[in-house]
């Protein structure tokens, strides 16, 4: 089901937007439009000219087009393609080239004529690039112009590689990449030094020359830039905003991608609003923050002045409404994340019984447990609950090569100091040294290197658990197979992944599960790990395990974002001394200290991000009129009996 909000288009949104339930649905709709064009052109004996994009958003579209070719007979023999861009310099044979990307995801699986494929050549000498770009433009014109241009959008606001500062009349050319774009590319290239700092790209004018433009955007991380593109003014500081100048643009987004839009954050400002309990809470929190007043000080006039008169009418005045919402937020606060024994209040987030719970904390990477909920983990242990921690992946790609050399050498030196000689290990160490000395950017590690890096992360996780007081027997390393590709792009979820989690759940039989609900992890591992947990729980439920009926699933957020206050169902306050203990637990992960392999654009260390986020949550609670705390860790309970409404 997809939704188009026409009344919003007439107000704050300047481009037509279709919101789909998930990226798969959006990909299907876009692929169908492309297929319709191809068939229409075939019927009239014409060529269909497509402008194609790379990146994460188009992959599922290409997958659907390949399916249509194989299962429905869609032919691409009459299709001409022009890709938007390519890194410069870039060998077309490189694993990181867009030539390889396009062949891997599309061209190798369809019947397109090789001579009809056009991708900017990143291997040209610099003095020939200008001539190539002019010829690229001429080839587009000679083909009859682009019928459909497919786009994604970068966090810098680029379309193609038209970075901030690009003009509306720009054509195909060599450009410098924005620092945000370079930071986002580190996950693909391994380190910032390996990322090309230039690219050949179609210009804004080239893109706007297409007869139709389709832009796809998935996920919450893209929401701020999408909002600026759709609701903001046309400006060269956000090249994607130039799409407002085109007469036939379609924007396909999933729900998370609209998270920052006015339609989502404050729908009462742009149309008739359905006042669900969650929307009521959101509106009152929004009003409190906008007026800079605690909730209990909001007046009837505040509601009326900010367009909330109809909400006020439903509750008979500000007084009762303020008390209701204040009470709901207050009741999320608890110093007993495992439940307070003997408590009689029905409004507490967790049940009082059993007094000692088996708590199972799933950590996607070996440090997510302490980064994201270290204060709560410590509290659970301090309150004598039976705490288990399950590390879902090895995290081996996030270790620097010199750390692998250091630890491998330490092992050799340790054995020699004890007059122990292991020829097999010595040979493996020599192979590690030789491989890393000649390792190319983005090259997948050999098995022994991956094993050493995985053991480094494992040892750090064990040290963190010991510091927190978790029993050695309660620390579980699942090493889920989907992760073990040796690169950022992971494999699909398999039966083995789900079975490992099912077996652990049945072994522990937890009363409460904590899992990373951070679906916007830019590297994707958190989302996959959560989906594996969901699949495992659904399987166990279907098979009738009775213990699961009395089990709560709490979702925490990772280093990338925090829950909105209206979503929080359990808020665990952290004192200054507890925050320091949490920091020390994070410090046990030395390979991630100072500067991790995949820092993203945020240059702060993970402990700094965690503390800032926890303190900001506490500050918001304080500003709303609740008690003032040093920091707060937040959780949302996943409702398996009402998944559909939660996911919305």
Secondary structure in CASP SS format (residue, H / E / C, confidence):
PFRMAT SS
TARGET T0000
AUTHOR 0000-0000-0000
METHOD secondary structure of the structure
MODEL  1
X C 1.00
X E 1.00
X E 1.00
X E 1.00
X C 1.00
X H 1.00
X H 1.00
X H 1.00
X H 1.00
X C 1.00
X C 1.00
X C 1.00
X C 1.00
X C 1.00
X C 1.00
X C 1.00
X E 1.00
X E 1.00
X E 1.00
X E 1.00
X C 1.00
X C 1.00
X H 1.00
X H 1.00
X H 1.00
X H 1.00
X H 1.00
X H 1.00
X H 1.00
X H 1.00
X H 1.00
X H 1.00
X H 1.00
X H 1.00
X H 1.00
X H 1.00
X H 1.00
X H 1.00
X H 1.00
X H 1.00
X H 1.00
X H 1.00
X H 1.00
X C 1.00
X C 1.00
X C 1.00
X C 1.00
X E 1.00
X E 1.00
X E 1.00
X E 1.00
X E 1.00
X C 1.00
X C 1.00
X C 1.00
X H 1.00
X H 1.00
X H 1.00
X H 1.00
X H 1.00
X H 1.00
X H 1.00
X H 1.00
X H 1.00
X H 1.00
X H 1.00
X H 1.00
X H 1.00
X H 1.00
X H 1.00
X H 1.00
X H 1.00
X C 1.00
X C 1.00
X C 1.00
X C 1.00
X C 1.00
X C 1.00
X E 1.00
X E 1.00
X E 1.00
X E 1.00
X E 1.00
X C 1.00
X E 1.00
X E 1.00
X E 1.00
X E 1.00
X C 1.00
X C 1.00
X C 1.00
X C 1.00
X C 1.00
X C 1.00
X C 1.00
X C 1.00
X C 1.00
X H 1.00
X H 1.00
X H 1.00
X H 1.00
X H 1.00
X H 1.00
X H 1.00
X H 1.00
X C 1.00
X H 1.00
X H 1.00
X H 1.00
X C 1.00
X C 1.00
X C 1.00
X C 1.00
X H 1.00
X H 1.00
X H 1.00
X E 1.00
X E 1.00
X C 1.00
X C 1.00
X C 1.00
X C 1.00
X C 1.00
X C 1.00
X C 1.00
X H 1.00
X H 1.00
X H 1.00
X H 1.00
X H 1.00
X H 1.00
X H 1.00
X H 1.00
X H 1.00
X H 1.00
X H 1.00
X H 1.00
X H 1.00
X H 1.00
X H 1.00
X H 1.00
X H 1.00
X C 1.00
X C 1.00
X C 1.00
X C 1.00
X C 1.00
X E 1.00
X E 1.00
X E 1.00
X E 1.00
X C 1.00
X C 1.00
X C 1.00
X C 1.00
X C 1.00
X C 1.00
X C 1.00
X E 1.00
X C 1.00
X C 1.00
X E 1.00
X C 1.00
X C 1.00
X C 1.00
X C 1.00
X C 1.00
X C 1.00
X C 1.00
X C 1.00
X C 1.00
X C 1.00
X E 1.00
X E 1.00
X E 1.00
X E 1.00
X C 1.00
X C 1.00
X H 1.00
X H 1.00
X H 1.00
X H 1.00
X H 1.00
X H 1.00
X H 1.00
X H 1.00
X H 1.00
X H 1.00
X H 1.00
X C 1.00
X C 1.00
X H 1.00
X H 1.00
X H 1.00
X C 1.00
X C 1.00
X C 1.00
X E 1.00
X E 1.00
X E 1.00
X E 1.00
X C 1.00
X C 1.00
X H 1.00
X H 1.00
X H 1.00
X H 1.00
X H 1.00
X C 1.00
X C 1.00
X C 1.00
X E 1.00
X E 1.00
X E 1.00
X E 1.00
X E 1.00
X E 1.00
X C 1.00
X C 1.00
X H 1.00
X H 1.00
X H 1.00
X H 1.00
X H 1.00
X H 1.00
X H 1.00
X H 1.00
X H 1.00
X H 1.00
X H 1.00
X H 1.00
X C 1.00
X C 1.00
X C 1.00
X E 1.00
X C 1.00
X C 1.00
X E 1.00
X H 1.00
X H 1.00
X H 1.00
X H 1.00
X H 1.00
X H 1.00
X H 1.00
X C 1.00
X C 1.00
X C 1.00
X E 1.00
X E 1.00
X E 1.00
X E 1.00
X E 1.00
X E 1.00
X H 1.00
X H 1.00
X H 1.00
X H 1.00
X C 1.00
X C 1.00
X C 1.00
X H 1.00
X H 1.00
X H 1.00
X H 1.00
X C 1.00
X H 1.00
X H 1.00
X H 1.00
X C 1.00
X C 1.00
X C 1.00
X C 1.00
X C 1.00
X C 1.00
X C 1.00
X H 1.00
X H 1.00
X H 1.00
X H 1.00
X H 1.00
X H 1.00
X H 1.00
X H 1.00
X H 1.00
X H 1.00
X H 1.00
X H 1.00
X H 1.00
X H 1.00
X H 1.00
X C 1.00
X C 1.00
X C 1.00
X H 1.00
X H 1.00
X H 1.00
X C 1.00
X C 1.00
X H 1.00
X H 1.00
X H 1.00
X H 1.00
X H 1.00
X H 1.00
X C 1.00
X C 1.00
X C 1.00
X H 1.00
X H 1.00
X H 1.00
X H 1.00
X H 1.00
X H 1.00
X H 1.00
X C 1.00
X C 1.00
X H 1.00
X H 1.00
X H 1.00
X H 1.00
X H 1.00
X H 1.00
X H 1.00
X H 1.00
X H 1.00
X H 1.00
X H 1.00
X H 1.00
X H 1.00
X C 1.00
X C 1.00
X E 1.00
X C 1.00
X C 1.00
X C 1.00
X C 1.00
X C 1.00
X C 1.00
X C 1.00
X C 1.00
X C 1.00
X C 1.00
X C 1.00
X C 1.00
X C 1.00
X C 1.00
X C 1.00
X C 1.00
X C 1.00
X C 1.00
X C 1.00
X C 1.00
X C 1.00
X C 1.00
X C 1.00
X C 1.00
X E 1.00
X E 1.00
X E 1.00
X E 1.00
X E 1.00
X E 1.00
X C 1.00
X C 1.00
X C 1.00
X C 1.00
X H 1.00
X H 1.00
X H 1.00
X H 1.00
X H 1.00
X H 1.00
X H 1.00
X H 1.00
X H 1.00
X H 1.00
X H 1.00
X H 1.00
X H 1.00
X H 1.00
X H 1.00
X C 1.00
X C 1.00
X C 1.00
X E 1.00
X E 1.00
X E 1.00
X E 1.00
X E 1.00
X E 1.00
X C 1.00
X C 1.00
X C 1.00
X C 1.00
X H 1.00
X H 1.00
X H 1.00
X C 1.00
X C 1.00
X H 1.00
X H 1.00
X H 1.00
X H 1.00
X H 1.00
X H 1.00
X H 1.00
X H 1.00
X H 1.00
X H 1.00
X H 1.00
X H 1.00
X H 1.00
X H 1.00
X H 1.00
X H 1.00
X H 1.00
X C 1.00
X C 1.00
X C 1.00
X C 1.00
X C 1.00
X H 1.00
X H 1.00
X H 1.00
X H 1.00
X H 1.00
X H 1.00
X H 1.00
X H 1.00
X H 1.00
X H 1.00
X H 1.00
X H 1.00
X H 1.00
X H 1.00
X H 1.00
X C 1.00
X C 1.00
X C 1.00
X C 1.00
X C 1.00
X C 1.00
X C 1.00
X C 1.00
X C 1.00
X H 1.00
X H 1.00
X H 1.00
X H 1.00
X H 1.00
X H 1.00
X H 1.00
X H 1.00
X H 1.00
X H 1.00
X H 1.00
X H 1.00
X H 1.00
X H 1.00
X H 1.00
X H 1.00
X H 1.00
X H 1.00
X H 1.00
X H 1.00
X H 1.00
X H 1.00
X C 1.00
X C 1.00
X C 1.00
X H 1.00
X H 1.00
X H 1.00
X E 1.00
X E 1.00
X E 1.00
X C 1.00
X C 1.00
X C 1.00
X H 1.00
X H 1.00
X H 1.00
X C 1.00
X C 1.00
X C 1.00
X C 1.00
X C 1.00
X C 1.00
X C 1.00
X C 1.00
X C 1.00
X C 1.00
X C 1.00
X H 1.00
X H 1.00
X H 1.00
X H 1.00
X H 1.00
X H 1.00
X H 1.00
X H 1.00
X H 1.00
X H 1.00
X H 1.00
X H 1.00
X H 1.00
X H 1.00
X C 1.00
X C 1.00
X C 1.00
X E 1.00
X E 1.00
X E 1.00
X E 1.00
X E 1.00
X C 1.00
X C 1.00
X C 1.00
X C 1.00
X C 1.00
X C 1.00
X C 1.00
X C 1.00
X H 1.00
X H 1.00
X H 1.00
X H 1.00
X H 1.00
X H 1.00
X H 1.00
X H 1.00
X H 1.00
X H 1.00
X H 1.00
X H 1.00
X H 1.00
X H 1.00
X H 1.00
X H 1.00
X H 1.00
X H 1.00
X C 1.00
X C 1.00
X C 1.00
X H 1.00
X H 1.00
X H 1.00
X H 1.00
X H 1.00
X C 1.00
X E 1.00
X E 1.00
X E 1.00
X E 1.00
X E 1.00
X C 1.00
X C 1.00
X C 1.00
X C 1.00
X C 1.00
X C 1.00
X C 1.00
X C 1.00
X H 1.00
X H 1.00
X H 1.00
X C 1.00
X C 1.00
X E 1.00
X E 1.00
X E 1.00
X E 1.00
X E 1.00
X C 1.00
X H 1.00
X H 1.00
X H 1.00
X H 1.00
X H 1.00
X H 1.00
X H 1.00
X H 1.00
X H 1.00
X H 1.00
X H 1.00
X H 1.00
X C 1.00
X C 1.00
X H 1.00
X H 1.00
X H 1.00
X C 1.00
X C 1.00
X C 1.00
X C 1.00
X C 1.00
X C 1.00
X C 1.00
X C 1.00
X C 1.00
X C 1.00
X C 1.00
X C 1.00
X C 1.00
X H 1.00
X H 1.00
X H 1.00
X H 1.00
X H 1.00
X H 1.00
X H 1.00
X H 1.00
X H 1.00
X H 1.00
X H 1.00
X H 1.00
X H 1.00
X H 1.00
X H 1.00
X H 1.00
X H 1.00
X H 1.00
X C 1.00
X C 1.00
X C 1.00
X C 1.00
X C 1.00
X C 1.00
X C 1.00
X E 1.00
X E 1.00
X E 1.00
X E 1.00
X E 1.00
X E 1.00
X E 1.00
X C 1.00
X C 1.00
X H 1.00
X H 1.00
X H 1.00
X H 1.00
X H 1.00
X H 1.00
X H 1.00
X H 1.00
X C 1.00
END
